[in-house]
Amino acid sequence: MANIKSQKKRILTNAKAAERNKAVRAEVRTRTKAALAEGDVDSDATRAAIARIDRAAAKGVMHKNTAARKKSRLIKQIRATAS
């Protein structure tokens, strides 16, 4: 355990951020699975998944290139299953 007051505070702050980030990542996974299950590029589920991925990147939960890769792969998978 840390002895410095500021470090004790950082530990608590990091724990809160980790909880928030975990929730955001879980939401991205949930929306992605729903989009894949629906199997249509223009569906509401796909738009919601892409919006969640974009929001996660904007909040800093994931890197912008990671978000772009996830969106690209999602669309690619949906198109592969649709045909």
N, C-alpha and C positions, 0 to 999 in steps of 0.2 A: 504494500500500500504506500502511496506517496505521502511524503511529509510536508510538501509545499502546498500552501493553500490554493494557489492558482492551478496547480496540477490536479488537486482533488476536484476542483470545479470542472476542469477539462474532461476528467474521467466521466463525470455525470453528464456533461454536455454531449460527449461522444456517444454515450449509451443512448441518450434520447434520439440523436441523429441516426444511429444504427437502427433503432426501432422504426423510425419514420421511413428510412430507406428500404428496410425489409418489407414494409407494407406496400410501398410503391412498386417494388420489384414483383411482389406477389400479384398485385393488380395487373401489371403488364403481362405476366404469365397467364392469368385468368382470361384477360381480354384476347390474348393471342390464341389460346385454345378455342375460345368461342368463335373467333374469326375462321379458324381452320375447320371447325365443325360445320359452319354455315357454308363455306366453300364458294363464296362469291366475292369478287374483287370490289364491287360497288355496294356491298351490303353495309348496313349500319354497324354491324359487329366489326367489320374490317376498319371502317372509319374510326370507331371507338378505340380499337387496338392501336392504330397509328397515332391517334391523338394522345393516348396514354404514354406511348413510347416517346413522342416529342416532348411531352410535359416532364417526363423523367429526365430527359437530357437537359431541358431548360433548368430544372432544379439542381442539376449536378449529381443526380443519383447514378447516372451512367454517362459515359463520354459521348460526344456528338457522333463520332465515327461508329461507335458501338450501336447507337440508336439507328443510324443510317443502315448499318449492316443487318440489324434485326428487321427493319422495315422491308429491305430488299428481299431478304430470305422469306419473310412472311408472304409477300406478294408472289414470289416465285413458287412457293409451296401451294398456295391457293390456285394459281394458274395450272400447275401440274395436276392437281387433283380434279380440277374442273374439266380438263380435256380428256 
